[in-house]
Protein backbone atom coordinates (compact mmCIF):
# COMPACT_ATOMS: atom_id res chain seq x y z
CA UNK A 1 0.00 0.00 0.00
CA UNK A 2 1.35 3.42 -0.92
CA UNK A 3 0.04 6.34 1.13
CA UNK A 4 -0.27 9.86 -0.30
CA UNK A 5 2.84 11.00 1.58
CA UNK A 6 4.90 8.35 -0.24
CA UNK A 7 5.00 6.01 2.78
CA UNK A 8 4.79 2.36 1.69
CA UNK A 9 3.54 -0.66 3.66
CA UNK A 10 3.70 -4.26 2.45
CA UNK A 11 0.56 -6.16 3.54
CA UNK A 12 -0.57 -9.79 3.36
CA UNK A 13 -4.22 -9.62 4.45
CA UNK A 14 -5.96 -12.80 5.51
CA UNK A 15 -9.47 -13.52 4.24
CA UNK A 16 -12.50 -13.66 6.53
CA UNK A 17 -11.14 -11.73 9.50
CA UNK A 18 -8.20 -11.57 11.84
CA UNK A 19 -6.25 -14.68 12.79
CA UNK A 20 -4.62 -14.50 16.22
CA UNK A 21 -2.10 -16.88 17.75
CA UNK A 22 -0.70 -17.27 21.26
CA UNK A 23 2.79 -16.29 20.05
CA UNK A 24 1.66 -13.21 18.09
CA UNK A 25 3.45 -14.39 14.94
CA UNK A 26 0.65 -12.98 12.78
CA UNK A 27 1.83 -9.41 13.47
CA UNK A 28 4.35 -7.97 11.01
CA UNK A 29 6.80 -5.27 12.08
CA UNK A 30 7.10 -2.09 10.04
CA UNK A 31 8.22 1.47 10.81
CA UNK A 32 4.88 2.34 12.47
CA UNK A 33 4.87 -0.66 14.81
CA UNK A 34 3.28 -4.10 14.53
CA UNK A 35 0.53 -4.57 11.94
CA UNK A 36 -2.10 -7.17 11.22
CA UNK A 37 -4.22 -6.91 8.07
CA UNK A 38 -7.28 -8.84 6.96
CA UNK A 39 -10.33 -8.68 4.70
CA UNK A 40 -13.79 -8.79 6.23
CA UNK A 41 -17.25 -7.92 4.86
CA UNK A 42 -15.88 -6.07 1.83
CA UNK A 43 -13.34 -4.10 3.87
CA UNK A 44 -9.56 -4.16 4.10
CA UNK A 45 -8.73 -3.69 7.78
CA UNK A 46 -5.29 -2.84 9.15
CA UNK A 47 -4.70 -3.02 12.92
CA UNK A 48 -1.44 -1.40 14.03
CA UNK A 49 0.12 -1.40 17.48
CA UNK A 50 2.01 1.87 17.22
CA UNK A 51 5.55 2.49 18.43
CA UNK A 52 6.23 3.49 21.13
CA UNK A 53 2.59 2.93 22.18
CA UNK A 54 -0.96 3.38 21.03
CA UNK A 55 -3.19 1.73 18.46
CA UNK A 56 -4.37 2.62 14.97
CA UNK A 57 -7.23 0.96 13.11
CA UNK A 58 -7.74 1.64 9.38
CA UNK A 59 -10.71 0.45 7.30
CA UNK A 60 -10.65 0.72 3.51
CA UNK A 61 -13.87 0.30 1.53
CA UNK A 62 -14.26 0.50 -2.25
CA UNK A 63 -17.78 1.06 -3.59
CA UNK A 64 -19.38 -1.50 -5.93
CA UNK A 65 -18.63 0.61 -9.03
CA UNK A 66 -14.96 0.90 -8.07
CA UNK A 67 -15.13 4.70 -8.23
CA UNK A 68 -15.10 5.73 -4.56
CA UNK A 69 -12.67 4.71 -1.82
CA UNK A 70 -13.55 5.48 1.80
CA UNK A 71 -10.83 5.26 4.45
CA UNK A 72 -11.75 5.39 8.13
CA UNK A 73 -8.86 5.80 10.58
CA UNK A 74 -8.98 5.67 14.36
CA UNK A 75 -5.89 6.43 16.46
CA UNK A 76 -5.94 5.74 20.19
CA UNK A 77 -2.95 7.00 22.15
CA UNK A 78 -2.91 6.78 25.96
CA UNK A 79 -1.27 10.24 26.13
CA UNK A 80 -4.23 11.90 24.37
CA UNK A 81 -7.47 12.98 26.05
CA UNK A 82 -9.63 11.53 23.26
CA UNK A 83 -8.96 9.25 20.31
CA UNK A 84 -8.63 10.68 16.81
CA UNK A 85 -11.20 9.55 14.27
CA UNK A 86 -10.89 10.50 10.58
CA UNK A 87 -12.86 9.63 7.45
CA UNK A 88 -11.46 10.39 4.00
CA UNK A 89 -13.31 9.80 0.74
CA UNK A 90 -11.54 9.61 -2.62
CA UNK A 91 -13.28 9.48 -6.01
CA UNK A 92 -11.83 8.28 -9.29
CA UNK A 93 -10.49 11.30 -11.21
CA UNK A 94 -11.82 13.53 -8.44
CA UNK A 95 -15.43 13.40 -9.69
CA UNK A 96 -18.42 11.87 -7.90
Backbone as CSV, one residue per row, in Angstrom:
resi,resn,N_x,N_y,N_z,CA_x,CA_y,CA_z,C_x,C_y,C_z
1,UNK,0.852,-1.156,0.000,0.000,0.000,0.000,0.902,1.224,0.000
2,UNK,0.606,2.167,-0.860,1.351,3.424,-0.925,0.427,4.553,-0.466
3,UNK,0.811,5.224,0.602,0.039,6.336,1.129,0.373,7.609,0.356
4,UNK,-0.466,8.636,0.470,-0.271,9.858,-0.302,1.016,10.600,0.043
5,UNK,1.581,10.348,1.201,2.837,10.995,1.580,4.047,10.253,1.024
6,UNK,3.814,9.149,0.313,4.902,8.350,-0.238,5.301,7.189,0.659
7,UNK,4.707,7.110,1.864,5.004,6.007,2.778,4.432,4.709,2.204
8,UNK,5.205,3.634,2.264,4.788,2.356,1.686,4.744,1.290,2.776
9,UNK,3.674,0.494,2.760,3.543,-0.657,3.665,3.265,-1.895,2.817
10,UNK,3.938,-2.986,3.123,3.702,-4.262,2.448,2.752,-5.080,3.319
11,UNK,1.596,-5.453,2.775,0.563,-6.157,3.539,0.299,-7.530,2.940
12,UNK,-0.091,-8.481,3.796,-0.569,-9.791,3.362,-1.855,-10.068,4.126
13,UNK,-2.970,-9.455,3.698,-4.217,-9.620,4.452,-4.759,-11.045,4.374
14,UNK,-5.298,-11.508,5.487,-5.961,-12.804,5.512,-7.431,-12.598,5.162
15,UNK,-8.054,-13.601,4.614,-9.467,-13.519,4.237,-10.349,-13.901,5.415
16,UNK,-11.496,-13.259,5.552,-12.497,-13.664,6.528,-12.379,-13.037,7.891
17,UNK,-11.302,-12.363,8.193,-11.142,-11.733,9.498,-9.772,-11.974,10.066
18,UNK,-9.516,-11.432,11.243,-8.195,-11.574,11.842,-7.938,-12.991,12.315
19,UNK,-6.682,-13.380,12.279,-6.253,-14.677,12.791,-5.213,-14.395,13.862
20,UNK,-5.522,-14.758,15.103,-4.617,-14.496,16.221,-4.010,-15.798,16.714
21,UNK,-2.761,-15.715,17.175,-2.098,-16.880,17.747,-1.568,-16.510,19.128
22,UNK,-1.231,-17.515,19.920,-0.698,-17.272,21.256,0.668,-16.589,21.201
23,UNK,1.444,-16.857,20.160,2.789,-16.288,20.049,2.796,-14.908,19.399
24,UNK,1.705,-14.514,18.749,1.663,-13.212,18.093,2.415,-13.160,16.785
25,UNK,2.699,-14.321,16.186,3.453,-14.386,14.944,2.727,-13.802,13.748
26,UNK,1.426,-13.528,13.885,0.652,-12.978,12.780,0.931,-11.480,12.580
27,UNK,1.502,-10.838,13.586,1.835,-9.413,13.467,3.149,-9.242,12.720
28,UNK,3.169,-8.256,11.817,4.352,-7.972,11.008,4.889,-6.604,11.418
29,UNK,6.186,-6.533,11.674,6.799,-5.268,12.083,7.035,-4.372,10.870
30,UNK,6.720,-3.092,11.026,7.103,-2.089,10.039,7.476,-0.823,10.815
31,UNK,7.722,0.277,10.131,8.223,1.473,10.811,7.185,2.141,11.719
32,UNK,5.909,1.794,11.573,4.881,2.337,12.468,4.716,1.516,13.738
33,UNK,5.048,0.238,13.673,4.869,-0.664,14.806,4.614,-2.072,14.314
34,UNK,3.656,-2.749,14.928,3.282,-4.103,14.531,1.910,-4.059,13.868
35,UNK,1.797,-4.624,12.674,0.526,-4.569,11.944,-0.022,-5.945,11.656
36,UNK,-1.343,-5.987,11.595,-2.096,-7.168,11.216,-3.158,-6.699,10.233
37,UNK,-3.232,-7.324,9.062,-4.218,-6.910,8.066,-5.084,-8.094,7.667
38,UNK,-6.341,-7.787,7.360,-7.278,-8.835,6.963,-8.427,-8.215,6.173
39,UNK,-9.131,-9.085,5.448,-10.330,-8.682,4.701,-11.548,-9.228,5.444
40,UNK,-12.569,-8.362,5.560,-13.791,-8.788,6.227,-14.954,-7.943,5.733
41,UNK,-16.016,-8.594,5.282,-17.248,-7.920,4.864,-17.000,-6.796,3.857
42,UNK,-16.151,-7.047,2.874,-15.880,-6.071,1.825,-14.912,-4.969,2.220
43,UNK,-14.298,-5.092,3.387,-13.341,-4.095,3.872,-11.937,-4.676,3.923
44,UNK,-10.940,-3.828,3.743,-9.565,-4.160,4.097,-9.325,-3.462,5.423
45,UNK,-8.939,-4.228,6.446,-8.729,-3.695,7.784,-7.258,-3.857,8.148
46,UNK,-6.672,-2.783,8.671,-5.289,-2.841,9.147,-5.283,-2.403,10.608
47,UNK,-4.880,-3.317,11.499,-4.704,-3.017,12.915,-3.212,-2.793,13.131
48,UNK,-2.851,-1.682,13.775,-1.443,-1.397,14.026,-1.243,-1.055,15.494
49,UNK,-0.324,-1.764,16.143,0.123,-1.400,17.483,1.292,-0.450,17.269
50,UNK,1.053,0.834,17.544,2.009,1.873,17.215,3.207,1.891,18.164
51,UNK,4.355,2.279,17.628,5.553,2.490,18.434,5.621,3.950,18.820
52,UNK,5.883,4.361,20.025,6.228,3.487,21.134,5.008,2.906,21.828
53,UNK,3.803,3.511,21.610,2.588,2.933,22.183,1.375,3.560,21.510
54,UNK,0.266,2.924,21.673,-0.962,3.382,21.034,-1.433,2.355,20.013
55,UNK,-2.573,2.661,19.403,-3.191,1.728,18.463,-3.834,2.521,17.338
56,UNK,-3.715,2.008,16.120,-4.368,2.621,14.968,-5.156,1.536,14.244
57,UNK,-6.380,1.864,13.871,-7.233,0.961,13.112,-7.643,1.682,11.834
58,UNK,-7.365,1.061,10.670,-7.743,1.641,9.381,-8.696,0.687,8.676
59,UNK,-9.754,1.229,8.089,-10.712,0.453,7.303,-10.822,1.077,5.920
60,UNK,-10.597,0.266,4.901,-10.653,0.720,3.509,-11.835,0.045,2.842
61,UNK,-12.699,0.851,2.205,-13.873,0.297,1.526,-13.981,0.921,0.138
62,UNK,-14.077,0.064,-0.861,-14.262,0.497,-2.246,-15.711,0.246,-2.614
63,UNK,-16.375,1.238,-3.224,-17.781,1.057,-3.588,-17.909,0.031,-4.720
64,UNK,-19.126,-0.432,-4.945,-19.384,-1.497,-5.928,-18.947,-1.119,-7.332
65,UNK,-19.017,0.157,-7.691,-18.629,0.608,-9.029,-17.117,0.791,-9.156
66,UNK,-16.406,0.717,-8.031,-14.960,0.898,-8.069,-14.541,2.342,-8.299
67,UNK,-15.414,3.286,-7.966,-15.133,4.701,-8.230,-14.876,5.513,-6.954
68,UNK,-15.245,4.972,-5.798,-15.097,5.728,-4.558,-14.441,4.858,-3.487
69,UNK,-13.387,5.382,-2.899,-12.667,4.709,-1.818,-12.867,5.507,-0.544
70,UNK,-13.367,4.845,0.502,-13.555,5.478,1.803,-12.559,4.856,2.775
71,UNK,-11.808,5.712,3.462,-10.828,5.259,4.449,-11.201,5.848,5.796
72,UNK,-11.470,4.964,6.758,-11.751,5.390,8.126,-10.533,5.032,8.975
73,UNK,-10.044,6.005,9.740,-8.860,5.803,10.580,-9.176,6.229,11.999
74,UNK,-8.830,5.375,12.954,-8.981,5.671,14.363,-7.605,5.489,15.007
75,UNK,-7.160,6.512,15.749,-5.888,6.432,16.459,-6.165,6.648,17.939
76,UNK,-5.753,5.683,18.739,-5.940,5.737,20.186,-4.552,5.756,20.825
77,UNK,-4.234,6.848,21.491,-2.946,7.002,22.155,-3.225,7.301,23.617
78,UNK,-2.616,6.560,24.541,-2.908,6.781,25.957,-2.512,8.169,26.466
79,UNK,-1.674,8.900,25.722,-1.269,10.242,26.127,-2.280,11.308,25.715
80,UNK,-3.240,10.948,24.850,-4.228,11.902,24.369,-5.488,11.846,25.229
81,UNK,-6.223,12.935,25.282,-7.466,12.982,26.050,-8.551,12.163,25.354
82,UNK,-8.660,12.308,24.027,-9.628,11.532,23.258,-8.923,10.886,22.067
83,UNK,-9.539,9.882,21.493,-8.957,9.247,20.307,-9.297,10.075,19.067
84,UNK,-8.408,9.990,18.084,-8.626,10.682,16.811,-9.411,9.763,15.891
85,UNK,-10.387,10.314,15.200,-11.199,9.552,14.268,-11.336,10.367,12.985
86,UNK,-10.881,9.808,11.867,-10.890,10.503,10.583,-11.588,9.654,9.541
87,UNK,-12.275,10.305,8.615,-12.857,9.634,7.455,-12.457,10.431,6.235
88,UNK,-11.850,9.748,5.263,-11.455,10.386,3.999,-12.141,9.636,2.865
89,UNK,-12.632,10.385,1.883,-13.313,9.799,0.740,-12.597,10.273,-0.521
90,UNK,-12.220,9.312,-1.372,-11.541,9.611,-2.621,-12.409,9.108,-3.766
91,UNK,-12.531,9.902,-4.823,-13.281,9.477,-6.005,-12.345,9.390,-7.189
92,UNK,-12.626,8.475,-8.080,-11.827,8.279,-9.293,-11.832,9.557,-10.098
93,UNK,-10.663,10.061,-10.457,-10.490,11.297,-11.208,-11.081,12.511,-10.509
94,UNK,-11.336,12.392,-9.215,-11.821,13.527,-8.444,-13.257,13.935,-8.720
95,UNK,-14.026,13.065,-9.395,-15.426,13.399,-9.693,-16.344,12.370,-9.057
96,UNK,-17.488,12.813,-8.529,-18.423,11.868,-7.897,-19.107,10.960,-8.894
